[in-house]
Amino acid sequence: MKFFIDTANLAEIQEAYDLGVLDGVTTNPSLMAKEGITGDDNVRAHYKAICDIVDDKVSAEVISTDFESMVKEGESLAAIDDKIVVKVPMIKDGVKAIKHFSQNGIRTNCTLVFSAGQAILAAKAGATYLSPFIGRLDDISFDGLDLIQQIVHIYNVYGFETEVLAASVRHTMHLIKCAEIGADVVTCPLNVITGLLKHPLTDSGLAKFLADHAKASGK
Ligand code: G3P
């Protein structure tokens, strides 16, 4: 199971990378805006800065919505660094763009996926990654994890190579359930990754070990 961090914050990306468990980064226009990154040159420089931290797989999202512009923008994003994965929304022209990129050796991440039908289309088009949004489905009283399970099953039945990248992951239980289901990748905020560390018995057990060692050493 791969861990991607879902942020454009360089310090958080560095912290997750330093932990030694990071496999990639996902961003979106909202996350870039949150960091105050605007303007084409600044956006490109920021993607390059992210690529310089991690080993591979940095999703950079197109903001175009027609086929020709998506292809032009995606090719331009891919030219920033070999680590870039072009993130494309699940719309009609997006599916065409994913097909184009897959035929031209550019990796893609199909985003804003909320149904199994969309997942099948993206896989048929040759998407490298598929991003179903768990939390946003939960927000409207649909079970986002049920969708992950359904897509993993369908992809396994047909041997689709598209990797299921569970997105909109809000807490550690989302991540753990995705692991049980067999999602290939989870992308989440830093606090979800570091949240996996926490257990009160670890903390109290370590405190006792250290106290016993200090007592035995006469400290
Ligand atoms: O990767 C998609 C993710 O950024 C959406 O998360 O929490 O805004 O639904 P959220």
Boltz pocket constraint, residues with backbone or C-beta under 6 A from the ligand:
constraints:
  - pocket:
      binder: B
      contacts: [[A, 6], [A, 26], [A, 27], [A, 28], [A, 131], [A, 133], [A, 135], [A, 136], [A, 167], [A, 168], [A, 169], [A, 170], [A, 187]]
      max_distance: 6.0
